């Protein structure tokens, strides 16, 4: 089987807040936007990320009888590479992004990491790109 990555899709309850976060705060390029239809696609470097209305997807796949949210541990994390982590953190703080912890270096992998969440609660991390090309921040 020959599989290639197309994009990551986040199923969100508050589409507008998440759309504005990825467009205005993280400054991702908007590739497709149907704000009224609850779908958007973004590009950042070689990554693509899309947003889709969670309730609409639940209706499509037939699990709309289940709760849309439940308190639990994170099941996904978005990892973003940035050329300068300290600068990226400063920019995010100026845009009122709340970090879940202060940026820290974990001893078991030795990479300074900043942890935060998008408006939908998706766990995200920013890490240094170590010289890789990165087109955001």
C-alpha positions in Angstrom: 0.0 0.0 0.0 1.3 3.4 -1.0 0.1 6.0 1.5 1.0 9.7 1.6 0.0 12.3 4.1 -2.7 14.7 2.9 -3.4 16.8 6.0 -4.5 16.7 9.6 -8.1 17.6 10.2 -9.3 18.9 13.6 -13.0 18.4 14.4 -13.9 21.5 16.3 -17.0 22.7 18.2 -16.2 26.4 17.9 -15.2 26.7 14.3 -14.9 30.5 14.2 -12.6 30.7 17.3 -10.3 27.9 15.9 -10.3 29.5 12.4 -9.2 32.9 13.8 -6.6 31.2 16.0 -4.9 29.4 13.1 -5.3 32.3 10.7 -4.6 35.3 12.9 -2.6 34.0 15.9 -0.4 31.3 14.3 -0.6 33.1 10.9 -1.2 30.0 8.8 -1.9 30.6 5.2 -5.6 30.0 4.4 -5.9 27.6 1.4 -9.7 27.0 1.5 -12.3 28.7 3.6 -16.0 28.1 3.9 -16.7 29.9 7.1 -20.4 29.4 6.8 -20.0 25.8 5.9 -17.7 25.0 8.8 -14.6 24.0 6.8 -11.2 25.6 6.4 -7.8 24.4 5.2 -4.4 26.0 6.1 -0.9 25.7 5.0 2.2 26.3 7.1 5.5 25.2 5.6 4.9 21.8 4.1 2.1 21.0 6.6 -1.6 21.2 5.9 -4.2 21.5 8.6 -7.9 21.6 8.2 -10.8 22.4 10.5 -14.2 20.9 10.2 -17.4 21.3 12.3 -17.4 18.4 14.8 -21.2 18.1 14.9 -21.5 17.9 11.1 -18.9 15.1 11.0 -20.7 13.3 13.8 -23.9 13.4 11.7 -22.0 12.1 8.6 -20.5 9.1 10.4 -23.5 8.4 12.6 -22.2 9.0 16.1 -24.1 12.3 16.8 -25.9 10.5 19.7 -22.6 10.5 21.6 -21.3 13.5 23.7 -19.3 16.0 21.6 -16.8 16.5 24.5 -15.8 14.5 27.5 -13.1 15.2 30.1 -10.1 13.0 29.4 -6.4 13.1 28.7 -5.2 14.4 25.4 -5.3 11.9 22.5 -3.5 14.1 19.9 -0.8 16.7 19.9 0.2 19.1 17.1 3.9 19.7 16.9 5.1 22.9 15.2 8.7 23.6 14.4 9.9 27.2 14.7 13.2 28.7 13.8 13.5 30.6 17.2 11.4 29.2 20.1 11.9 32.2 22.4 10.8 34.6 19.7 7.8 32.4 18.8 6.8 32.3 22.5 7.0 36.1 22.8 4.9 36.5 19.7 2.3 34.1 21.0 2.2 35.8 24.4 1.6 39.1 22.6 -1.4 37.5 21.0 -2.7 36.3 24.3 -2.0 32.6 23.8 -2.0 30.9 27.2 0.8 28.3 27.7 0.0 25.2 29.7 3.5 25.3 31.2 6.4 27.6 30.8 8.8 26.5 28.0 11.0 23.8 29.4 13.7 21.3 28.4 12.8 17.7 29.1 15.9 15.7 30.2 15.0 12.6 28.2 15.0 14.3 24.8 16.8 17.5 25.5 14.7 19.8 23.4 13.2 23.0 24.7 9.5 22.9 24.1 6.5 25.3 24.6 3.1 23.8 25.3 -0.2 25.5 24.6 -3.8 24.8 23.4 -5.9 26.2 20.6 -9.4 27.5 21.4 -10.9 24.0 20.9 -8.5 22.5 23.5 -6.2 20.8 21.1 -2.8 20.3 22.7 0.0 21.9 20.7 3.8 22.2 21.1 6.4 24.5 19.5 9.9 23.1 19.2 13.0 24.6 17.6 13.4 23.5 13.9 17.2 22.9 14.2 17.9 24.7 10.9 15.0 23.1 9.0 13.1 25.5 6.7 10.0 26.8 8.5 7.6 29.3 7.0 5.7 30.5 10.0 6.5 32.6 13.1 
